Amino acid sequence: MKIEKYEQSGFVIENNSGFRLAFDIGNKTSNSDLAKVGRVDAFIVSHIHGDHFDIQNIKSLKIKNLFLNAECLETLGEESFNFKINVVEVGDTIFIDDMTVTFFNVDHGPNVSAPLKENFGFLLNVDGQNIYFAGDMFYESGIDVSSLEVDLALLPVGTFYTFGPEEAFIFAKKFKKIGKIISMHYDKTPETHEKFIALSKESFQVE
């Protein structure tokens, strides 16, 4: 398995058979960085905010399947697309190629401009590895992680709209086991990433 990180909270995961799944590559990713993404087979959107959901970026990736919630679907109107649109909701477990994805709802906190109907985090299994994506989590929410062992945890550390570094560290300590953490959602506040690394240096490997 390979994983690539893009601006804010965007990722591409490639399994051992070469299938490429992207998620949350939104409007913070420049056209030049988007061109580096290459082939993508499927795309997941965690929620409606533009830094996670940009339909122009998604169209440019020439995907075959898009997975999103009903709130995101409503913004697409009657436009036709060259990919299949799949609506998913909290509690669903889906299979994309040989990857498994389970969706749960996370609390985006009090600072968003309007309440969200659904704000996904998800748990993936790719080539036998477990990956936890917290999405835009401000308050601890979603699934119980106390018995969860993951190879990768993708955690926001940016503050205001998500966990800050302290909250992310406290949350990470609640997992039964984390192999490595990839921090995210700190593009405007790189100092929060550095603080999270400092907090975690005795406990976790952080990228």
Protein Blocks (a to p, Z undefined) as FASTA:
>chain_A
ZZdddehjaccdddfkopacdehiafkbcfklmmmnopafbdcdfblbfklocfklmmmn
opabdcddfklmmmnmmadcfbdcddddehiacdehjbccddddddebjmbfbdcfbdcd
ddddeehiacddebjafbgghjdfklcccfbdcddfkghjlccfklmmmmmmmpmbdfbd
cdehklmmmmlmmmmmmmmmmmbccZZ
